[in-house]
Amino acid sequence: DVEMHEARARHLGAVETHAKSSGGSMHYQQGAWVYGDYEVAEGVSDPVECAKVCEADAECFHWNFHVTLNKCDKKRRNGGLDSDKSDWIMGHASRWSGEL
């Protein structure tokens, strides 16, 4: 779907620009972290803010942002990556060690 691809490209570009300009090492990629549901972050309209909301919450280890619905889901430690979810962008909080 053209709309979804354009939205994903736009949102990925925004995250990349933020990561470069902030000098940080914010993790992000296409896909979704499945399972580990924690809560929906209401009022978040872009993946950069979604990452910031997750980073500020000690219970959040991963975040998912839906590129056409502008939905931010915060995730706990458990679960795993599904890189086939092309309508999502996901990332890890800096507290994520890579171990379940």
C-alpha positions in Angstrom: 0.0 0.0 0.0 1.5 3.3 -1.2 0.2 5.3 1.8 1.8 3.0 4.3 5.2 2.9 2.5 5.2 6.7 2.3 4.3 7.1 6.0 7.0 4.6 7.0 9.6 6.3 4.9 8.6 9.7 6.4 8.7 8.4 10.0 11.9 6.5 9.6 13.5 9.7 8.1 12.3 11.7 11.1 13.9 9.1 13.5 17.1 9.1 11.6 17.3 12.9 11.5 16.7 13.0 15.3 19.3 10.3 16.0 21.9 12.1 14.0 21.2 15.6 15.4 21.0 14.5 19.0 24.3 12.6 18.8 22.5 9.7 20.6 22.4 6.1 19.8 18.7 5.7 19.6 17.8 2.2 18.3 15.0 1.9 15.6 14.1 -0.3 12.7 11.2 -1.5 10.6 9.1 -4.1 12.4 7.3 -4.6 15.7 8.2 -6.0 19.1 5.6 -8.7 19.7 4.3 -9.7 23.1 5.4 -7.9 26.2 2.5 -5.6 26.0 2.7 -2.8 28.6 0.5 0.2 27.6 -0.4 2.5 24.8 1.1 6.0 25.0 -1.8 8.3 24.3 -1.3 11.5 22.4 2.0 10.4 20.8 2.0 11.2 17.1 5.6 10.4 15.9 8.2 7.7 16.5 10.7 10.1 18.1 8.3 11.0 20.8 7.3 7.4 21.2 11.0 6.5 21.8 11.3 9.4 24.3 8.2 8.3 26.2 9.5 4.7 26.4 13.0 5.9 27.5 11.4 8.0 30.3 9.5 5.0 31.7 11.6 2.5 33.7 9.1 -0.3 32.9 9.4 0.2 29.1 12.1 -1.7 27.3 10.8 -1.5 23.7 8.4 0.7 21.7 6.4 0.2 18.6 5.0 3.0 16.4 2.3 2.3 13.8 3.1 4.5 10.8 -0.4 5.1 9.5 -2.4 5.0 12.7 0.2 7.1 14.6 -0.1 4.7 17.6 2.7 4.2 20.2 2.8 1.0 22.1 5.2 0.6 25.1 6.5 -2.9 25.7 8.1 -4.7 28.6 11.2 -6.8 28.5 9.8 -10.1 27.2 8.8 -10.9 23.6 10.6 -10.7 20.3 11.1 -8.9 17.0 8.9 -9.5 14.0 10.7 -7.7 11.2 7.9 -8.6 8.7 5.6 -5.9 10.2 6.1 -3.3 7.5 3.6 -0.9 8.9 5.5 -0.6 12.2 8.7 1.0 13.4 10.2 -0.3 16.6 13.1 0.4 18.9 14.7 -0.5 22.2 15.2 1.7 25.2 18.8 2.2 26.3 18.1 0.0 29.4 17.6 -3.1 27.1 20.6 -5.4 27.4 19.6 -7.7 24.6 18.7 -10.5 27.0 15.3 -11.9 27.9 
